[in-house]
Amino acid sequence: MRSIVPVRAAVTPEDQAFYRQLGQRIAELLEEPIPKGTSRRGPTPTLQRQLEQVALLPRARQKMINEMLEALINQQQAS
């Protein structure tokens, strides 16, 4: 049985600059994990921390929070 080896495209410096302009890392585009310590510097944004905490909650709580957020967003879009 032969294993399938993914083919990687060559990424030119121009491509890298273009991806940086888009705010994406090459590793993300190639679906490779980003090593720890290479993320952006500074504190984690509050919303991101809150979403990470919500992800740890039971599904029922996540659904309730999701419904609340959707209601708030819809309310803001309507006004």
Secondary structure, 3 states (H helix, E strand, C coil): CCCCCCCCCCCCHHHHHHHHHHCCCHHHHCCCCCCCCCCCCCCCCHHHHHHHHHHCCCHHHHHHHHHHHHHHHHHHHHC
